[in-house]
Amino acid sequence: MVDEINGQLWSKAAKGVDPIRIPITTGIVGHVVNSRKIMNIEDAYKESLFNRNVDIINNYRTKSILCVPIFD
């Protein structure tokens, strides 16, 4: 979701978990929101916009990403 007032993107991951908030210009999702274009990434680790820190924290390896802007 876009929070235009605070210049942030946010997502609620699960019930009882605090929402994730990042600057609106950050990473893949920020790029997609601002360009209004789909990104279909076959190898996340080859994409310069990808933030590997989340994978490291969660002991996970993201393989591919499909990020699509949805407008109301």
C-alpha positions as CSV (number, residue, x, y, z in Angstrom):
1,M,0.0,0.0,0.0
2,V,1.1,3.5,-0.7
3,D,1.2,6.0,2.2
4,E,1.6,9.3,0.2
5,I,1.5,11.5,3.3
6,N,4.6,9.8,4.9
7,G,6.3,8.9,1.6
8,Q,6.2,5.2,2.5
9,L,5.1,1.8,1.2
10,W,3.7,-0.6,3.7
11,S,2.6,-4.2,3.9
12,K,1.1,-6.3,6.6
13,A,2.8,-9.6,6.6
14,A,0.6,-11.5,9.0
15,K,-2.0,-11.0,11.8
16,G,-0.3,-9.9,14.9
17,V,2.8,-8.7,13.1
18,D,3.7,-5.1,12.7
19,P,3.4,-3.7,9.2
20,I,6.6,-3.5,7.1
21,R,7.3,0.1,6.1
22,I,9.9,1.3,3.6
23,P,10.5,4.6,1.8
24,I,8.5,4.9,-1.4
25,T,11.6,5.1,-3.6
26,T,13.2,1.9,-2.1
27,G,13.9,-1.4,-4.0
28,I,11.9,-3.3,-6.5
29,V,8.5,-2.4,-5.1
30,G,9.4,1.3,-5.0
31,H,10.5,1.1,-8.6
32,V,7.3,-0.6,-9.7
33,V,5.1,1.9,-7.8
34,N,6.9,4.9,-9.3
35,S,7.3,3.6,-12.9
36,R,3.8,1.9,-12.9
37,K,5.4,-1.0,-14.8
38,I,5.5,-4.7,-14.0
39,M,8.8,-6.3,-13.1
40,N,9.2,-10.1,-13.7
41,I,12.6,-11.0,-12.3
42,E,13.9,-14.6,-13.0
43,D,16.9,-14.3,-10.6
44,A,16.5,-11.9,-7.7
45,Y,20.2,-11.9,-6.9
46,K,21.0,-10.6,-10.3
47,E,18.7,-7.6,-9.8
48,S,20.5,-4.5,-8.4
49,L,17.2,-3.2,-6.8
50,F,16.8,-6.4,-4.7
51,N,17.5,-6.1,-1.0
52,R,19.3,-9.4,0.2
53,N,19.2,-8.4,3.8
54,V,15.6,-9.7,4.3
55,D,16.8,-13.1,3.0
56,I,19.8,-13.1,5.3
57,I,17.7,-12.2,8.4
58,N,15.1,-14.9,7.6
59,N,17.6,-17.6,6.4
60,Y,15.9,-17.7,3.0
61,R,16.9,-17.3,-0.6
62,T,14.5,-15.6,-2.9
63,K,14.6,-17.0,-6.4
64,S,12.2,-15.1,-8.6
65,I,9.9,-12.1,-8.2
66,L,6.8,-10.9,-9.9
67,C,5.9,-7.4,-8.8
68,V,2.8,-5.7,-10.2
69,P,1.4,-2.3,-9.4
70,I,-2.4,-2.4,-8.6
71,F,-4.3,0.8,-8.8
72,D,-7.7,1.8,-7.4
